[in-house]
Amino acid sequence: MSTVQCGSTPFVIAAFAFVAATGVMSPASRVAGARQVSDARAPARLLAGTIDIHVHSAPDNVPRSIDGIDVAKLARAKGMRGIVPKNHYEPTAGLAFLARKEASGLEVFGGIDLNLTVGGMNPAAVEHMTQVAGGWGRIVWMSTFDAENQVGYSKENRPFVSVARNGELLPETKAVISVIAKYGLVLATGHVSPQEVAMLLREGRQQRVQHMIVTHAMNAPILMDVSQMQEATRLGAFIEFAASTLANADAAARVERFADAIRKVGPEFCILSSDLGQKGNPLPPDGYGAYAQTL
């Protein structure tokens, strides 16, 4: 487990540096077995002391399986150290403040996702987040669902947020990174392209940003390969591997790809997260534990 300093508070984000060598069970059998393990067994043990940096919850504009207060209480009950509520369109620093009151002892951090609803690449919005009561807003995700790369990948015809043009970061993107550096925040790359990820990380390094994460690097629409992830770690970033649900048909192959990539990138550079909270999927702590057990 790796610890980074986020402002004045230790923020343990790199969990589970223990991806095992391939065992005798098939990938499909391992995934099926993880879904059947009860809460009282391995997943509960593996959850102790961890932080899930990618938790979706209500209130939101889409149905969620659990609200932000209840997921904090559940995470505490499971022995976790903390969570980071994420919302694509609303900052979550205020939710983190309230969740800490209701789930005393759990570390809860919030963030801001730079989609159109907050003005895109908007340094004023990032600076405001740092001033919300408690000071628990710590992560800045570059645009996700409104990212130019996401809109193009989805073949949509609608407004989007750009971070770069003609191979150069936009001035407003550099201004956002400057605020991240000023306040000791975490730069998370969102749904931008691998080429834009590299530009963001280089600029972050140049501006002396201390904490950087490549958001679920192997998931669509980012789809980074191992060499690109290795280069990101050389630029000072952690690589996030987000579980989502293990109940879908491609789960076994997906987890196997993740495990192989974690071995090649180096587990000390990797973060596991759930990216759960969608209605119909496992609750974030439960899915997170199953994911750790499967790996």
Number of C-alpha atoms within 10 A of each C-alpha: 16 15 11 14 14 18 14 7 10 11 19 21 24 24 23 18 17 13 17 10 10 12 8 8 10 12 19 17 12 18 23 17 14 21 20 9 15 12 14 9 11 15 24 22 15 20 24 16 16 24 27 28 25 22 23 25 25 19 14 14 10 9 13 19 18 20 15 25 19 15 24 31 18 17 24 21 14 22 17 23 19 24 28 28 30 26 20 23 19 19 24 27 28 19 23 27 20 18 23 20 13 14 20 13 12 22 23 28 27 25 29 26 29 29 24 19 12 17 12 21 25 16 20 13 18 26 16 10 23 22 12 14 13 14 16 26 29 25 30 26 22 29 28 24 22 26 25 21 25 22 20 14 13 12 9 10 8 9 11 19 22 21 24 19 9 6 9 12 16 14 12 16 20 19 15 23 28 18 20 26 20 13 15 19 24 24 26 26 27 28 28 29 22 21 13 21 26 19 17 27 26 16 18 24 18 12 16 15 23 18 21 24 27 30 26 25 28 21 15 14 22 23 14 19 12 16 12 17 27 19 14 24 21 12 18 18 24 26 28 26 23 24 24 20 24 22 14 9 10 11 18 20 13 16 22 19 12 19 20 16 20 24 16 13 21 15 22 18 23 27 27 27 31 27 22 27 28 20 13 11 17 20 23 30 30 21 25 30 26 30 24 22 22 24 19
